[in-house]
Amino acid sequence: MDKVARIVSLDFHSAEAKIEYRKRRVELQSNMEEIELVISVDTADDSIMSIFVFPEESALARTKARRLELKHEEVFGDLIKERTVFDGDVGYWFQKIQSIKYLGASYR
């Protein structure tokens, strides 16, 4: 499988900072066309873990470059306390297409 993934764990300064991050992030992601799938999981009131899936390594590299171009650290730096990132090959993927009924974002 050629797909690659990036897993990002974010801890925020507060629950309110997490909400603000989500609002800004949804808008920013519309400019990152290389991403095939994003799953964001609330792991605590002030933290999230997100999984980003890309079609190949070069798409991830282009997204990293785009992130720098869009000054991600400047846009979100005031909200994030700690950021941990893992990149790797997707070894397994299972998805029931007919079960997808909702596509959107929650700002809670």
N, C-alpha and C positions, 0 to 999 in steps of 0.2 A: 504494500500500500504506500503510495507516494505522499499521502497527506501528512502534514506536521501540525503540532499543536503548541500553544503557549498557555501555561497555567500561571495566573497572577493572583497572589494573595495580597490584599490591601487592608491595613489597619488605619483607621481615621482618628482624628483628634476628638471626634464626638459623633453621636448618631446624626446630628444635624449636618455635619460635614459629609457624611455618607450620602445623605439625601441630596445635597447640593452637587456632589460628585456625579451621582447618577443622572441628574438633570443635564449637566454639562457634557457628560460622556456620551449620552444618546445622540446628541447633536454632532459631536465630533466623529462618532463612528460612521455617520452617513458619508463621511469623506474618505473612508477606508474600504474601498470596494473589494479588496483582496480577501477579506474575511468571509468565509463560507457560513460559519456558525459561531454564535456566542451564547454561552450559558453562564449566567451569573447567579451565584448562590449566596444568600445571606447567612454567614456563619456566626454572627453576633450582631448586636445593635450597632456596633461601630466597626464592623469588618465584613468583607466579602471575598469570595474566591471566584474567579472567572476562568472559563476555558474558551479559548479561541482556536478555531480550526481553519487551516489554510490548505489550498489545493496542492502546494509544493513548497519546498524550502525557499525558492526565489520569491514567492508571494509573501512569505514571512519577512524576508529581507527588505522588500519594498515597503511593507507596512512599518517596519522599524525606522526606515528612512523617512517615511511620511510623518511618523510620530515626532521625529526631531524637527522636521520642517514646520509642523503645526505647534511647536514649542509646548509639548505636553507637560513638561516639568513646570513651566511658568504658569500654565493654565490651571494645573491641579496641585501644585506644590504646597500651597497653603492649607490644603485639606488633608493630605496624606501624612500619617505619622511614620509608617513603615511599609515598604513594598518588597515582596519576594517574587522572583520570576523563575519558572522552569520551562525549558523548550525541549521538545523531543518528537520522535516519529510516532504517528498514530498506529498502534498495533492492532486495535480492535475497535469496531464501531457497530452498534446495533441501534436501530431506530425504527419505530412503527409509524410509518408515514400517515396512515389513516387516523392515528390518535392525536395528531397535532391540530388543535382547535383554537389555540390562542397564540398570537404573536404580538408582543408589545413590551412595555416597561412599566414597572411599579416604582413610584418615587417614595415609598414609605421607608 
